[in-house]
Amino acid sequence: MNTNTLKYLLIILSFLGISCTKEIKNQNKDNSIVITKENKTVETPERTSDIINSEYTQEESIYIGMLQKMYGEDDYYISIAFNDAVPDSFHNTFHRNTEDYIGELISKTEDHERYKIKKSVAQKYFDVKGLDTIIILNDNQERIDTLFRKNYEYFSDQLESQVIATYEKTKIVNKDEDYLCMSNNDIVLSKTSVFKKDSTYLAKTLIKNSFHPSNVYAHYKMIKNTDTISFVSFGIYNNKIQKECFYLFKNKNPIDSIINEYSISKMLPVPISMETENLYIAYEFIPDTDAFWVSLIGIDLKNDKLKNYKRNRLYTSLKKE
């Protein structure tokens, strides 16, 4: 693991969902793609200056992410991000001085170490709202189980160090795989359109736009009403430019993008119904490293915009049961 990769991992785990630079594209007369920068990160209402007397609080937010299996053990876990009240300068301080914040050793293997973190410490420094109880969904976007938090922990291995919430396996949740999960809520679940691969459609989209990317990591499309939404994730590497790109298309026309230091390998649907927006869990990674994480992304189909939900938290008015 090189120094740059470790640096990226600490940043990712500390600032999961932090504001990133995004870019929006329009078409010019010769059908090529014109890019202008725009930041569209969705902040929490408490941090958005133009929301006054908001009806939403952090307690009412919904966490949406992936429950991961812990290698070599029976437990599952969710990575936890620092909360907004914690200054950026403290993030590295915490990881350098973990002995001041951790408790007893839970387990130690050849691959990793696990230490307990007191609930009071987790609540003070990390965004743990709603994680005491989570609901689990299957690949068909159906609710299949409910899990209850076991511990807050500090997890360290050769690749990374992070704070996690852990959960025990059940008769249903017991496979060596990731599960889509949400903090417990009474939202009515409604299936979201699924992205599927279609190489023929991708080729036609790229030809229409006179666009020929190399280093393509993923390409998918989905149908929403009468529109076909597709994306291509790729890298640009030459002597002048090195960047990762995610381009979103609507009926083969470019509508938005994310340009950053990471790429997106796939998008999993989140079964929450919003009037003009689809929600997805994006699998993100830094090419040529072991750095990998997930984030919550929205596709606003009315305004043709991508949204990046900070810390995988959804703050919105939704239909409840």
N, C-alpha and C positions, 0 to 999 in steps of 0.2 A: 504494500500500500504506500503510494508516494505521498509527499507532504501536501500537495495541492488537493488530492482526493480527500485526505483527512480533513483539511480545512473546509472543503465544500460540505462534507458530512456534518461537521459541527454547526455550520451555518444553517444547513437544511433542517436539522433536528431542533435547533434553537428557535428558528424563525419560520417554522412550517406554515406555509401560506402567506409569507410576508410579501409586501408589494413588489411587483416585478415590472420590468419595462415591456410593454406590449405595443404592437403596431397594427394599424388598420390600413387596408389596401383599397384602392379604387382602380378602375380600368381607364386607360387613356385611349386615344383614337386608334393606335396601332395594336390594341388588344394586349399590351404587356402590362405588368403589374407595377403600380406606383405605390411606394410605401412611405407613410408618415407616422411619426411616433405618437403614442397616446397611452396613458396609464389608466387602466380600468379595474384595478383591484377593488373588490367589495369590502369596505371596512365595516367594523362593528358600529351600530348606531351610536354607541356612547362616544365613539371617536370621530364621528362625522359631524362637522360643524354646522351643516345646514339642516340637521334634524333637531327640532326643538320639542321638548316634552314628548319624546318618543314613547310609544306604548310598549316598546320592546325592551327587555332587559337581558343581561347575560344568562339569567336563569331560564329564559324562554327560548334561547337559541337551541338549535339541533346540531349535534356533532354527527358528521357522516364520513365514514372512512372504511378501512379494511382491518379486520381482526386477523392477526397473523399467528401462526404456530411457532412456538419456541423450539428451536432445534435441540433435539436430544431430550426434551422434557415434555410432560403432559399438558402444561399450561399454554394459554394463548395470551396475546398482548396487543395493546394499542399504544403507539408512540404519542407522547404528550408534548405540547409546545408551551413555551413561556407565555404568561399572560401580558396584557398591554401595560399593566402597572409596573412591570419589571423593566428597568432601563437596559438598553442594549449593552452597555458596558459591563453589566452583571453576568451576562450569558457565559462568557469565557471564564470569568471569575468562579462561577459555580462549578464548571467542569474541571478547573485547576485545583479546587479546594473541596472536593466532594466529601472528604472525611468530616467536614463541619456540618454536613446535611444528611448523611446516610446513617442508618442504624445497623441492626444485626445482619450478619451474612445469612442468606437464605439457602444458596447452593453455589457450588463451585465445580466446574468441569474443566476438561482440557480446552474447551472452546470459549467459555464465558463465566462471568461471576454475576450474582444477583444479590442486591442488598435492599433491605426494607427502607422505605422513606415514610416518616410520620405523615398522617393525614393533614396535620396543621401546616407542615412544611410544603406539601403538595398544593394545598389550597392557597397558600401565601404567594407562591412563585409561578404556579402553572395553571393553565386553562383546563380545569378538571370538571367544570359544570356539567352535570347530567351523566357522568361516566360511571356512577355507582350501579346503574342498571342500563343494559344495552339490549337492543333487539337484533336478531340475526336473520339475514335473508339468504335465499338460495339463488341459483342461477336463473330461475324463472321469476325472480323479483317477488317472491312470496315470503312472508314471515314464517320462520320455522322454529325459533327458540328465543328464550330470554336468558341472559346471563347476568350474574351479579359480581361486582368487583371483589377480587380477592385481596390484592395489595396495590399500593403504589411502590414502585421499585426503581432503583438505579441499576441499569443493565450495562455491562461492559464486556466487549470481546475484542478480538484483534482488529476488527473493522471499524467499530464505532462505540461510543458511549452515549447513552440516552436515558431519559426518564420515561417510564412506561406505567400503564395500568394493566394488571394481570387478571385473568379469568380462568376458572377451571373448566376442563372439558366436561361434556354431558353425553347422554346417550345419543343425542343428535349431532352435536358439534364435537366430533372426535377424529376428524380426518386430518391428514398432514397437508393442509391447504389453507388458503386465505378465504375469509368470509366477509361479504359486505355487511356492515353494521351501522346502527344509528343509536344515539342516546335515546332512552325511552321517551315516547311521545304518543299522542292520540291522533296523529295525522292519518287521514284516510289514504291508504296506499293505492297508487294507480300506475300501471305499467308504462314505462318510457320506451320510446323507439330504440331498437338495438342497432349498433353499427356492425356491418358485415363487410368482408373483403369482396372487391369486385375489380379485378385488374383491367378488364376491358373498359369499364366506366372511367377508371383512373386515367388510362391512356387517352381516351377521348377528351377528358377534362384538360389534361396537360397540352394536348395538341391545340385545342381551342384557344388556349392562353399563350401559345408559343413559349411554353415553359418546360424546361428539361432538367429537373433536379437530379443530382447524383446523391449517393449515400442515403437512399430512402430507407427509413426504419419501419414505417407503418403507413398503410393507406386503407381507409374504410369509407363506407357510405351507409346512409339510412334514409328511409322515407318518412316524411312528416306531412300529413295531409296531401297536398298536390306538389310539394317540393321535395327535391332530392338534396340532402345535405351530405357533404363528403369532406374528408380532410386528408392531407398528406403530411407526414412528419419526416424531416430530412436534415442533413447537415451541409453547410457550405464551408469548404476548407481550401484555401489557396494562400498565396504569399501575402495578400492584402486583407483577407477576411477569414475569420474562423467563428462561426456561430451556428446555433441550432435553431431550426424553424418549424413552426406548426402552422400550416395554411388551411383555412376553412373556406369551403366553396358552397354556394347555393345555386342549384341548377347549372353547374359548371362555371359559375361566375365567382371570382374571389371576393369575399366579404370581410374577412378579418384574419388576424394572425397573432401568434405569440412568438417573439424572438427573444431567446435567452441563452443561458449557459447549459441548458438541459434539453432533452428531447422527450417526446411522448410516444410510448409504444402501443398503448391501447386505451380505449374509453369504455368503462362499464356503466350501464344505465342505472340510475337511482329512481326507484318508483315513487316519486313524489310529484303530484300534479300541480303545475303552475300554469297560469293562463297563457303566457307567451314564451315560456322558457323551459328547456329540457336540462336536467341535471345529470352529470356524469362524474364518476371517479376516474381520474386520469393517472395512469401508471407512468411516472416520470423517471428519467435516469440521465446520468452524465456518461456519454459514450467513452469507451475504453477505460472505464473505472468500475468499481463495484457499488458505486453510489446509486441508490434506488429509493423511491418514496412514492406516496400517492397524494393527490390533491383533489379538491372539489371544484369542478368547473361547470359553469352554466353557459348554455347557448341560447341567447335571446333571439328568437326567430322572428320577432316583430321588427326589431331594430337592427338585426344582423350584427350582433355584438357578442364577443366572448367575455365571460366574467370569471375572475379568479377569486374564490371565496377564502378569505384569510383564515388560517388555522382550521380549515375544513368546517367552518361554522356557518349555518344558514340562519339568517334573520329575516323573516318575512311573514306576511299574514297568509296562512294556509287553512284549508278546510279541515275541520276537526270532526271526530266522531261524536 
